[in-house]
Amino acid sequence: VSNLCVLQLYDDGATVCRYLTRHLYEGRQVVLMSSVGKGVEGMPWLFYAETRADQILRDVSLQWKFTLNDDVPGGGNAANSLRFWLATYSIEGLWLGWEQLSDQLDLCAHLNGISTSPRSPPHAWRRFASSLTSQCQLPLKDVLRCGTRPVFYDMFAENVDGSLVPVPVRILNLVRSSTRPNVHSKPKVWLAQDESLDDVFVRRFTLCDSASGRVGGDEAYLEPDKHRPQVFRWAAHMAMEVRLRPDSEGQIYVPTLSIAYAEKRTAELVEHETTSVTFKAEYSMDTESYWSVAGALLAVTIVLILVAVAVRMYLTDRRYPYTSWIIPGGDMNLFMPKLAIQFATLLAATLSILFWFHYVMAMYWLIMFKAQDAPYLLLPSALGAEQYRPHDVLLVLLFCFAVVCVL
């Protein structure tokens, strides 16, 4: 029953999920399953019961101290790569054993997809600070076969003492009270409050599923190869996010896995049809303090710009007399009107100061990121492009100002 609820993507409106939470969980005690996670005693751990999203996202159970060096001394808590384990189950709930994570999460590698972008080996992302993006085209017939007998996974990260720390899973398609709490409508960088604080995390997931789309009696379940499903589903986009802790050098929060599923009706399946599948692994840090400092520096820069503009405009007003576009007689004036000169002065003064602000900020990231041995500074997460949007906007403004000033 638990795995059937997983196939329904934990939709609290689905019959099997309602039966699980309202009947099978009834009367059972909620117990601590990890340092921050709670589950229902005597039942497979699917939900983080009575646990807030911020507690899950800031789980400090992993005690590794990561380094960027190739040589790592043995016997301590130093490491330069992460190790994950997968507990595997069949749809009937049978234990299939442990698997050390290699390329299972990357369907491009797992199903031999045709890569549409250069990428590193699928296991390369487990090297600390080695972000990875993998994108490929998969034949939908291969995805359909992959889900004939779905395998279910519980993911764990290996700790210093060999114990296993649960990895929380964020399913973007998950439905709670007819809403999707894990789909964020606004960029995080512009929010006063982080929308991820109301995210719903779960434990178990699957990569492909055509079993729940089959219709019929026992034979449809016992002989899946002979019964074509009406609908099949797969993990179209997966993202593993590893975040650096700001309070401890080289240590991280427990990673989180995000999954977005896609589905297809078999009646609409076209011969040789393919689908795009992506896997991303992103190492990042909390940039709240950086944006606070950057905002303060930008405020100082704006003050300097206002002072520079005021001085330059005053000098322009004193040096250039007023002239109109048209001189008496109807001919065009040979000299640029004073208003146009003042506008060009405004752009030039703004450009001269704003350029150095942008240059200093860019060089800070270049020098500090490249020169570090211990992981002190990681690039902002690319999982949400909003972290880089201020840089892009400022770069475009500087380019436009420079073009106008040159002309």
N, C-alpha and C positions, 0 to 999 in steps of 0.2 A: 504494500500500500504506500509506503514512504517513497519508493522509486516511481510509482505512478504519479504522485504529486510533483516529483521533480520533473517528469515529462510534461506536466501542465504548467511548468515554469512558476510554480509556487503561487498560482493564482488563487487567492482566498475565496473566489467565487466558484471555483471548480468543485464538483461534487466530491471527488476523492480527497481533495485538500480539506474540505469542510468536515468530512468524516474523520480524517486523521486528527485534526486539531480539536474538534468538538466532542469526539467520542473516545478515540483511542488514547488521547492525552488526558482525558478527564480523570481526576482523582490521583494523577501521578505527580510526584514531587519534582520541582525544578531544582537541578543540582549544578554545581560548578564543573564544567567540562575542561576548562583551561584557566589561565590566569585571569581572563576577562570574560570568557564565553560561558554561557549557561545553556543547558539543554534539559530535555525531559528524561527522567530516570527510566531505564529499561527500554528505551526506544532509540532508533537510529538518530544521530544528531543532525538534524536538518536546519533548524532555526536557531538564531541567537536570541534566546528567551531572556526578557528583562535586562537587556544590555543595550545601552545607548550607542549610537553610531560613532560618537567622538571617542568613546572608550575603546571601541574596536579599532578605529583608525590610529589611535595612539598607544597601541599595545607594545610594550617594551620588553616582551618576553625573550627575544633573541639577544644573547649576550656576546655575540661575535664582535670583534673590533676589526673593521675592514681597512685594508691598505691598498694603495695603487701599485705597490711594488710587485715585481715578479717573484722575488724570493721571500718566502714567509717562514719564520722560525717555527719549528714544531713544538708541541707540548703546551702551547698557550691558547689564548682565545683569539689570536690573530688569524686572519683569512683574507684571501683576495677573490673568492668566488662563493656563490651560494649553492647549497645542495637541497633538493626537494625530493619528496617521496609521495607516491600516489597509492592510496588504498583503493582497490578495484572491486566492484561488485557486479553481478549479473542483474537482469531486470527482476529475477525472482528473489533477489536479496542474498544470493550465495556469495560467499567470500572467495574472490579469485586470486588474492595474494597482493604482495607489495611490488611496486614498480618504481625504480629510480627514474626521476624525470629526465628525459633526453629531448625528444622532439614530439612528444604526445600532444602538446598544446598547439603545435604549429601544424595545422591541417595541410599547409602547402608542402611541408616535408613528409608528413605522415601519409598523405595520399598521392605523393609524387605529382604535385601540381606544376603547371607551367609558369615559372616566375615572370612577372611583368616589371620587376624592378631589381636592381642589384641588391644582394643581401649576403650577410655573413652566414657561416654554418648555423643551423638552428639551435645549437647548444651554446653559442658564443655569448648570448645575453647573460648567462649565469656568472660570467666574469664581472666582478663589481665595477660599476660605472660604465658598462658596455651596453648602451642603449641599442636597440635593434628594431627595425621595421621590415616585415616580410609581407609581400603581397603577391598573389598569384591568381591564375584562372584555373578553376577545378571543373572537370566534367560533372554535370549534375547526376549522371548515372553512377559515377563512383561515390558521390555523396549518398545517393539512395541505397547503394549496397552497404555503405559504412553503417547505416542506421538499422540494418535488418535485425541485428542482435546488439542493441545498445549496451555499452559498458558505462558504468557509473563510477565517478571518482570522488574521493575525499583527499584534498591536497594538504601536505604538511611541509614545513621547513625544518631542516635538521639543526639542532642547537649545539652549543659547545660540548655539553656532556653526553651527546648522542640522543637525547630525548627529542620528541617531535612536537613542533608547535603548529597548531591549526592555522591554515591560511584562509581568511574570509573571502567569500565570493560575492560579487555584486552583479546581479543579472538585470540588464537594462529593461528587458521585457516584463519583469515582474510586476504584478498588479496587486495593489492593496486598496480596497474600498473604491474600485473602479478608477483608480489613478495610478500613474507610474512614478513612484517616488524617486527612482534612481535615474530618471531622465531630467537633466538640469536645463531649464529654459533660458538662463542668463549666464553670461561669462562670469567666472568666479572673481576675476580681478576687479570687476566693477561693483561687486556686492558688498554691502555693509556686513552681511552675515553669510557664512559659507552654506550653500544649499546642500552640500554633502552631509550636513549634520542630521538630516532626516532620512538618509539612505537606509535601505533594508538589506542586511547581509545574510547570506545562507552558507551552507557548507558543501552540499553535494551538487554535482553537475554532470552533464554528459555532453559529448561532442556531436553526435549524429543520432537522429531518431526517426525511423519510419515505422516502428512497432505500434506506436499509439495512433497512427493514421490508418491501420488496417481495420476493415469492417468484416464481420462474419462470426462464426461460432468458434469452437475449440480448434478446428483445423487451421483457421487463420493465424492462430498463435503458435500451434505445434509445427506447422509447415510454412514458415514465413516466406521461403523462397518461391512458393507456388501461389502466393496471394499478394497482389500489388496494392500498396496503400493508396488511399485517396490523397493524403497530404504527408509530406516529410519535412523535417526541420533539421537545421545544422547551426553550429556556432560560426557565424559569418565573420564576426570581428571579436578578437580577444586582445586584452591588454593587461600586462602584468606591471604593476607600479610599485617601485621600491623607493621609499622616502627616507632621507637622511634626518636623524634626530638633531635638533638645534642645541640640545643641552649636553651632548656627549660626543666627543670627537670620534669619528669613524664608526659610530653605531647607528643602527637603523630601526625604524618601526617594522613590525611584522608586515610583509608585503601583502598586497591585495590584488585579486584577479577580477577583472571586469569582462563580462560576456554579453554580446548582442546577438540574438538568434535571428535567422531568417527562415522562411518556409516557402514551399512551392507545392501547388496542386499537380499531381501526376497527369491529370487530364490536359494540362497546359504545357507539359514537358515536350520539348522539341528535340529531335535527333541532333546529337553533338552539341547541345546547348551547354554553356559554361556559366560559372558564377564567380564573382570576385570574392576572395577570402583574404583577410589580413590578420597578422599577429604582430603586436607591438610589445616591447619591453622597455620601460622607461625608468631611469634613475633620476631622481629629482630631490629638491630640498624645499623646505618651507620658505617662501620668499616674502613673507609678511614684513619682516624687519627691513629687507632690501627696499621694498616699495615705500616704506615709511621714510627711509633715508633719501631715496630718489625723489620723493615728493617734496621733502624739505629743500634739497638742492635745486629742484626745479623752481620752487618759490623764490629762492635767492637769485636764480638766473633771471626770472621774470622781473625782479626788482632792478637788477643790473641793466636789463634791456630797456626798461622804462627810463632809467637815468640816462643811458646812452642815447636813446631816441630824443629825449628832451634837450640834451646838450646839442646834438647834431641838428635838430630842427631849429633851435635858436640860432646857431651859426648860419644855417641855410637862409633863414629869414633875414639875417643881417647882410649877407653877402650878395643875394640875388634880388634884383628889383622885380616888381610884378610886371609880367608881360602877358598879353593875350595870344590866343592861337592865330587870330586874324589881325593884321595891321590895317590902318586906314588905306583904302584903295582896293581892298579885297584880296591882297596877296597873303600867303602863309608866312608866319614869322619864322625867321631863320634860327631863332633860339628857342630852346625848350621852355615851356611855361613854368612858372614858379611852382604851381601845384604838382606838376609831374615830377619836378626835381625833389620836392618834399616827399612824395610817395616813394621815389627810388631811394632816398635817404633813409626812410623808415624801414624798407626792406633790407637795405645793406646793414644798418645798425643791428637789426634783429638777427640777421644771418651771421654776422661776425661773432656774436656772443652765443647764440643757440648752437652753432657748429661746435664750439669748444665744449659745451655741456655734453653734447652727444658723443664727441670724441673721447672725453674723459670716461664716460660710462661704458663705452665699448672697450676701451683699453683696460678698464678695471676687470671686466670679464675675461678678456684675452690673457692678461698677465697672471691674474690670480688663479684662473682655471688651469693654465698650462704649467705653471711653476710649482704646483702643490705636489707633495708626496703623500701626505695624509689627506683623506677626502674631507676637505673643509668646505669647498664650494662646488656645487653641481648646477648644471644649467637648468633653468626652469622647465617644467614638464611641457612636452610638445603634445601631450594628449588633449590639451585644450589650447588652441592657437591664441587665446586671449592674452596669454602671458607675453607673447611677442608682438602683440598689436600696437602698444605704445611706441615701440622701436620702429615698426614699419611706418606708422603714421608720421612720426618725427622725421624719418629719412625722406619720405615723399615731400613733406613740407620744405625741408632744407633744399632738396633738389629743385623744387619749383621756385623758391626764393632765389637760388643761385642763377637759374636760367633767366629770370626777369632782370636780375642785376646785371648780368652779362649783356643782355640785349639792350 
